[in-house]
Structure formats: C-alpha cells, structure tokens
Amino acid sequence: RRLVEADRVLERSLQLQIEAVGSTHPDAAQLFYNLGAAHLNRNRWNEAEAAFRQFLAIRNPGSHTLRAAVAVSNLSLIYGKAGRKAEA
C-alpha cells in the first residue's frame, strides 16, 4: 500500500550510500545497479538509463559478468520503450 513511499526511501538510501563511497568507487557499482532496477520498476526510463550507464562505467568495460549482461539487457529494454530502436 505504501509502495511509492518505500520506493522513495530506497532511492534516498541508495543515493546516500553512493555519496558515502563516491560515485566512481567500485563499491558504488552495485548501488547504481540497484538504483537502476528501482527506477526501472517504476517506469522511470531516463533515471534507470543513467543509473545503469553509471554502473557499467564503474565496472570493467570488458567485464562479462551476469550483472553487466543484465544491465545491458535493461538498457536495451529502456531504449525499446523510448522508441530508440537503433540503440536497442
């Protein structure tokens, strides 16, 4: 019943954690991934895209981890929803 409030609290918590470790620190990568997922679940495409892009920028670009694959897949989904078919 209080999903919007819970989402807002989660988002603020993740932002505080990112501020604590720094936005380019390796520990922030998972936080950006979680923030992207939270935005994706609320159909906040621009915010989700920014968070997933930051996650991928922090991770080793050549990294072939499951999280990186899911983040790229989520970006493709976002681009498709936004009508950006070439990027998707």
C-alpha positions in Angstrom: 0.0 0.0 0.0 2.9 2.3 0.6 4.9 1.3 -2.5 5.6 4.9 -3.6 6.9 5.8 -0.1 9.0 2.6 0.0 10.4 3.4 -3.4 11.3 6.9 -2.3 13.0 5.7 0.8 15.0 3.0 -1.1 16.1 5.6 -3.7 17.2 8.0 -1.0 19.1 5.3 0.8 20.9 4.3 -2.3 21.8 7.9 -3.0 23.2 8.4 0.5 25.3 5.2 0.1 26.6 6.4 -3.2 27.5 9.8 -1.7 29.3 8.0 1.1 31.6 5.9 -1.1 31.8 8.3 -4.1 30.1 7.9 -7.4 33.1 6.4 -9.1 34.2 4.0 -6.3 33.9 0.3 -7.2 31.6 -0.3 -4.3 29.1 2.2 -5.9 28.7 -0.1 -8.9 26.2 -2.4 -7.1 24.4 0.6 -5.7 23.9 2.2 -9.1 22.7 -1.2 -10.4 20.1 -1.3 -7.6 19.1 2.3 -8.2 18.6 1.5 -11.9 16.5 -1.5 -11.0 14.3 0.6 -8.7 13.8 3.2 -11.4 13.1 0.5 -14.0 10.4 -0.9 -11.8 8.7 2.5 -11.6 9.0 3.1 -15.4 11.4 6.0 -14.8 13.3 5.3 -18.0 15.7 8.3 -18.0 16.8 7.8 -14.4 17.1 4.0 -14.9 19.3 4.5 -18.0 21.6 6.9 -16.2 22.0 4.6 -13.3 22.7 1.5 -15.4 25.2 3.5 -17.5 27.0 4.6 -14.4 27.1 1.0 -13.2 28.6 -0.1 -16.5 31.1 2.8 -16.4 32.4 1.8 -13.0 32.6 -1.9 -13.9 35.4 -3.0 -16.1 34.0 -2.3 -19.6 35.3 -5.7 -20.8 33.7 -7.5 -17.8 31.4 -10.3 -18.8 29.5 -10.7 -15.5 25.9 -11.6 -15.2 25.1 -8.2 -13.6 26.8 -6.5 -16.6 24.7 -8.6 -19.0 21.5 -7.8 -17.2 22.3 -4.1 -17.1 22.9 -4.1 -20.9 19.7 -6.0 -21.4 17.9 -3.5 -19.2 19.3 -0.7 -21.3 18.0 -2.4 -24.4 14.6 -2.6 -22.8 14.7 1.1 -21.9 15.7 2.1 -25.4 12.9 -0.1 -26.9 10.3 1.6 -24.6 11.7 5.0 -25.6 11.4 4.2 -29.3 15.2 4.2 -29.7 15.2 1.1 -31.8 18.7 1.5 -33.3 20.2 1.7 -29.8 18.1 -1.2 -28.6 
